[in-house]
Amino acid sequence: MNPITPISKCDIVTEHIIKDIVNGVYPIDSRLPTENELCAKFGVSRITIRESLKRLSSIGLVSIQQGRGTFVSSVDVSIFMSSLLPMIEFETFDIVTIYDARLYLETGTCRLAARNRTCEDIKALHSFIAQMDDALSGSDVLHVVDLDSRFHIKISEVSGNQILKASVINLERLSKACAARLNKSYILMDEANEHHRRIALAIEQQDEDAAERAIVEHTLKAKEFFI
């Protein structure tokens, strides 16, 4: 039997703050208590509070604004799943783990997107691709990374399944965190956008099998790039 990993003070604080945000104690755009106030509330050090806030920021739940404080960014279905993220050992999770999860998750979102898409959805997907072309031509890597993430999240939204959408949002966050740790951009630049075109075309044609093949190729190429 594997030993039980003890829950750290940071895990407990992070979980409590997430619950308070979800329950409306801290509404969207409201400022969290100061570090000193949180230290007093939870009986922990400032180091623990800062690490907890950093985790919350990494999953997009709060925004840490220098000189102003920490503000609640958003609350949606993905936040309920984000509460699992503090249990992940961020120093040990790797690209293989992430892309294996993406492979099985995004084949499902692409198939459902091909089944449920509307004309407006297709316009949105092609818009992301066109914007990525422009960002690539200007070597605006940060913008390309953001557009790539929004493209995948849009497909999950088109799928019509809120649980899948929440899962993709959290995988995007994990991908970014891991890429930052590796000092790598997590997209394949021009080749990635060609993959995006094939994915969007298959979804447009409502060809579920082609959409699955396209996302599998895209995901495996990305995984290969990183390892």
C-alpha positions in Angstrom: 0.0 0.0 0.0 1.3 3.4 -0.9 1.8 5.9 1.9 -0.8 8.6 2.2 0.6 12.0 1.2 0.0 14.4 4.1 -2.1 17.5 3.4 0.0 20.7 3.8 -1.1 23.9 5.3 -1.0 25.5 1.9 -3.4 22.8 0.6 -5.9 23.6 3.4 -5.7 27.4 3.0 -6.1 27.1 -0.8 -9.2 24.8 -0.4 -10.8 27.2 2.1 -10.3 30.2 -0.1 -11.7 28.4 -3.1 -14.8 27.4 -1.1 -15.3 31.0 0.1 -15.1 32.3 -3.4 -17.5 29.7 -4.8 -19.9 30.3 -1.9 -19.9 34.0 -2.6 -18.0 35.2 0.5 -15.7 36.9 -2.0 -17.6 37.9 -5.1 -16.1 38.5 -8.6 -13.9 41.6 -8.7 -13.8 41.8 -4.9 -10.5 42.1 -3.1 -9.4 39.3 -0.8 -8.2 40.1 2.7 -4.6 41.3 3.0 -1.8 38.7 3.6 -1.6 39.7 7.3 -5.4 39.3 7.7 -5.3 35.9 6.0 -2.3 34.9 8.2 -4.4 35.8 11.3 -7.5 34.0 10.0 -5.7 30.7 9.2 -2.9 30.9 11.8 -0.2 30.3 9.2 2.9 32.2 7.9 3.0 34.7 5.1 5.0 32.2 3.1 2.1 29.8 3.2 -0.4 32.5 2.3 1.7 33.7 -0.6 2.1 30.1 -1.9 -1.7 29.6 -1.7 -2.4 32.8 -3.5 0.1 31.9 -6.2 -1.7 28.6 -6.7 -5.1 30.4 -7.0 -3.5 32.8 -9.5 -2.1 29.9 -11.6 -5.6 28.4 -12.0 -7.1 31.8 -13.0 -9.3 32.2 -9.9 -7.6 35.4 -8.6 -5.5 38.2 -10.0 -2.5 39.4 -7.9 -2.1 43.1 -8.5 1.1 44.6 -7.2 0.4 47.4 -4.8 -3.3 46.9 -4.9 -3.9 43.4 -3.5 -5.5 40.1 -4.7 -8.8 40.2 -6.6 -11.3 37.5 -7.5 -11.1 37.0 -11.3 -13.9 34.6 -12.2 -16.2 31.8 -10.9 -17.5 29.2 -13.3 -17.8 25.4 -13.6 -14.1 25.0 -14.1 -13.5 26.4 -10.6 -15.2 23.3 -9.0 -12.6 21.1 -10.8 -9.8 23.6 -10.1 -10.2 22.7 -6.4 -8.4 19.4 -7.3 -5.3 21.2 -8.7 -3.7 21.9 -5.3 -3.5 18.2 -4.8 -1.2 17.9 -7.9 2.5 17.8 -7.2 3.4 20.7 -9.5 7.1 19.9 -9.3 6.6 16.3 -10.6 3.8 16.4 -13.2 5.1 16.4 -16.7 4.2 16.9 -20.3 3.6 13.2 -20.9 0.9 13.1 -18.2 -0.7 16.3 -19.5 -0.8 15.3 -23.2 -2.0 11.8 -22.4 -4.9 13.4 -20.7 -5.4 15.9 -23.5 -5.4 13.0 -26.1 -8.4 11.3 -24.5 -10.3 14.4 -23.4 -10.0 16.4 -26.6 -11.0 13.5 -28.9 -14.3 13.6 -27.1 -14.7 17.4 -27.3 -13.9 17.4 -31.0 -16.4 14.7 -31.8 -19.1 16.4 -29.9 -18.2 19.8 -31.5 -18.5 18.2 -35.0 -22.0 16.9 -34.0 -23.2 20.1 -32.3 -21.5 23.1 -34.1 -23.4 26.0 -35.5 -22.4 28.4 -38.3 -21.4 31.0 -35.7 -19.2 28.5 -34.0 -17.3 27.8 -37.2 -16.8 31.5 -37.8 -15.3 31.8 -34.3 -12.9 28.9 -34.9 -11.7 30.3 -38.2 -11.4 33.7 -36.6 -9.0 32.3 -34.0 -6.9 30.7 -36.8 -6.8 33.9 -38.8 -5.7 35.9 -35.7 -3.0 33.2 -35.0 -1.7 33.7 -38.6 -1.4 37.4 -38.0 0.3 36.9 -34.6 2.7 34.4 -36.1 3.7 36.7 -38.9 4.5 39.4 -36.3 6.3 36.8 -34.0 4.0 37.7 -31.2 4.5 34.5 -29.3 2.5 35.5 -26.2 -0.6 36.4 -28.3 -0.3 33.1 -30.3 -0.2 31.1 -27.0 -3.3 32.9 -25.8 -5.1 32.3 -29.1 -4.1 28.7 -29.2 -5.6 28.2 -25.7 -8.8 30.0 -26.7 -9.1 27.9 -29.8 -9.1 24.6 -27.8 -11.4 26.1 -25.1 -13.8 27.2 -27.9 -14.0 23.6 -29.2 -14.8 22.4 -25.8 -17.5 25.1 -25.5 -19.0 24.0 -28.9 -19.1 20.4 -27.6 -22.0 21.5 -25.4 -20.7 19.6 -22.4 -19.9 21.9 -19.5 -17.8 19.2 -17.7 -15.6 18.6 -20.7 -15.2 22.4 -21.1 -14.2 22.8 -17.5 -11.7 19.9 -17.9 -10.1 21.5 -21.0 -9.8 24.9 -19.2 -7.9 23.3 -16.4 -5.7 21.3 -18.7 -4.9 24.5 -20.5 -3.8 26.0 -17.2 -1.7 23.0 -16.4 -0.1 23.1 -19.8 0.8 26.7 -19.4 2.3 26.1 -16.0 4.3 23.2 -17.2 5.5 25.0 -20.3 6.6 28.0 -18.1 8.5 25.6 -15.9 10.3 24.1 -18.9 10.8 27.6 -20.5 9.1 26.4 -23.6 6.2 27.7 -25.7 3.7 24.9 -25.6 2.5 25.3 -29.3 4.2 24.2 -32.5 3.9 27.5 -34.2 3.1 27.3 -37.9 2.6 23.5 -37.9 0.2 23.8 -35.0 -2.0 26.3 -36.9 -2.1 23.9 -39.9 -3.4 21.3 -37.5 -6.0 23.8 -36.3 -7.2 24.3 -39.9 -7.8 20.5 -40.3 -9.6 20.3 -37.0 -11.8 23.2 -37.8 -12.6 21.9 -41.3 -13.6 18.5 -39.9 -15.8 20.1 -37.3 -17.3 22.4 -40.0 -18.1 19.3 -42.2 -19.5 17.6 -39.1 -17.2 14.7 -39.7 -16.6 13.3 -36.2 -14.0 10.7 -37.3 -12.0 13.2 -39.2 -12.1 15.6 -36.3 -10.9 12.9 -34.0 -8.0 12.0 -36.3 -7.0 15.6 -36.6 -6.9 16.3 -32.9 -5.0 13.0 -32.3 -2.3 14.1 -34.8 -2.2 17.5 -33.3 -1.9 16.3 -29.7 0.8 13.6 -30.5 2.9 16.1 -32.4 2.8 18.5 -29.5 3.7 15.7 -27.1 6.6 14.7 -29.3 7.8 18.3 -29.5 8.1 18.5 -25.8 9.7 15.2 -25.0 
